[in-house]
Amino acid sequence: MNMAGWLGALIGFGLGLLEYRLMTAVVIGALRRADHSTTEAEKNDYERRIRILRWALMAITIGFTPILGFVIGRTLFG
């Protein structure tokens, strides 16, 4: 079996991790600065929504980018 797809997936995983770290730093930092919660319940709900967003970003960037890298590697070099 050709290793081009697996190498592409590995590169995609590394790029996905980098993208996740950069995206969460910018987006979640901006969301925390924009937090205007007045009560503890509102603050907890806001933090819960941020955790959901973080999981969604992780699934998209770290989950999808290696698959895309695999497909590109197999298509171009496999």
C-alpha positions, 0 to 999 in steps of 0.5 A: 500500500502506498504511504502517500495517503498516510503521510498526507493524513499525518501532515493534515493532523499536524495542520489541524492541531495548529489550526485548532490552537490558533482558532480557539485562542482567537475566537474563545478569547474574543468571546470571553472579552465580550462576556457581559454576564451579570449572574453566576448562572449566566456566566456558567451557561456562557462557559458551557456554550464555549465548551460546546464550541471548543468541542465542535472546533476540535471535531472539525479541525482535528477530525476533518483535516487528516481525512482531507490530507489523506484524500489529497495525498492519495489523489496527488501521489498515490 
